[in-house]
Structure formats: structure tokens, C-alpha cells
């Protein structure tokens, strides 16, 4: 579904991504790990059109999307979340959901003009809010949500656009460990709906529990790839990311 080939990204004289390649097959959940400054978010930005690659190619569903803008890539079916959730804080949860709807223009509400949303769009929005435990907060201001709820809203909003693939940037960050199991269940439910995932997270237990395969980056380049357990126990990954003895914890 996603093919990244020999992508490099330079900011002036600084190489943020160095000849990076990866691929994600339809239906997979693939992890991307690395310490701060490894280049993970820079690579996400290239893939999703928030940065233009200095070299290399990105293909999505067989189409070369290198250099596409973020909105154009989103329209093709690949969306991303952000480490710090974004949205419209002075709008309600439901209004945020409706803004992200992929419904036809005739059905999509123009909430900024006070038009009433079509029943089917409202029902779909409520369905996704229920899946992520936010149905009771549909009428609340987004600025009043707690951090974990904002994470869940970002997932729910993304689903309104009917994505084929989601790139998740630190989905477990700020989520209480007791609730991470729920997050894993939600991602699994979306996978069963046909969504494919590429996931960046510093929580290696979370990556271990959810990802089929993983890639590890250091200094903008690939240092390991393969089944998640193998990558987490790779000697280079243990030395550069986990520190001595952490391999036992990741196993």
C-alpha cells in the first residue's frame, strides 16, 4: 500500500532523513521507532505531504505521490494524526467531526452557515464517537476535553474521512497506561474495518503489542527492520535506543 524508496530530506545543511526506505502492506500495522531526533517525524512529514523530499519517492496505492500536498494526499486516502492533537477548540466535538466528513457536498453540513447536517452524516459521526467513548461529549467544547479524550477525538475525526491508511504520531503519548489497552483495542477495530497503519511511538511496549513489523531509525537512517520482536531485540537497537539490559524488558 505504501512504498517509500531512498527518501532523503535536508534542512539547509542538516540531513534529517538519510536514504530511508520502508513499505507497508495493506492490512498491516507497522511501527517506526527511534530516539528524539532520529528523523521519524521528518519522514512522516514527507510521506504525508507536509515536507518535500530532497530526493527519493513515495508511492501510495501504486501511485507516485512524491511532492503531493498534504490535502491532496489526504484526499487519496492517507491521513495522519499529530503528537499534539489538532482541531477546532472553540467548536463542539460533533462540529469537529462534521468538518472532517467525506460525505458528498449535498449531504455534508455547512456548519459555518448554520445549515442542518444530513441524518446519515450525524449517525455516522455518532457511531465513531461511540466507538471511541465520546458519544456523551458530542455537545461539549473541544477545549474542555482531557488529553486522552483529545487523542480519541483525533481518531474519530480521521475515520469521518474514510481513510485507507492512518499514520499515527505518538498515539500513546499522554494516555494513561491503564487506558492503553483500550487504545490498542480501538486500533484493532479500525484495522478490522480495513484501515492500514504506520505508527510512531516512544512506548516500546505499545509498539510491541500492536505492530506486526517495525523499522528503527537513528540519525535519519534505517538501522533495523523486520518482525517487531526481532527489531526490539536487535543489538544496535538495544545499544542506541534502549540502553543496557532493556532488551529483556522489550522481549
Secondary structure, 3 states (H helix, E strand, C coil): CEEEEEEEEEECCEEEEEEEEEEECCCCEEEEECCCCCCHHHHHHHHCCCCCCCEEEEEECCEECCCCCHHHHHHHCEEECCCCCCCCCCCEHHHHHHHCCCCCCCCCCCHHHCCCCCHHHHHHHHHHHHHCCCHHHCCCEHHHCCHHHHHHHHHHHHHHCCCCEEEEECCCCCCCHHHHHHHHHHHHHHHHCCCEEEEECCCHHHHHHHCCEEEEEECCEEEEEEEHHHHHCCHHHHHHHHCCCHHHHHC
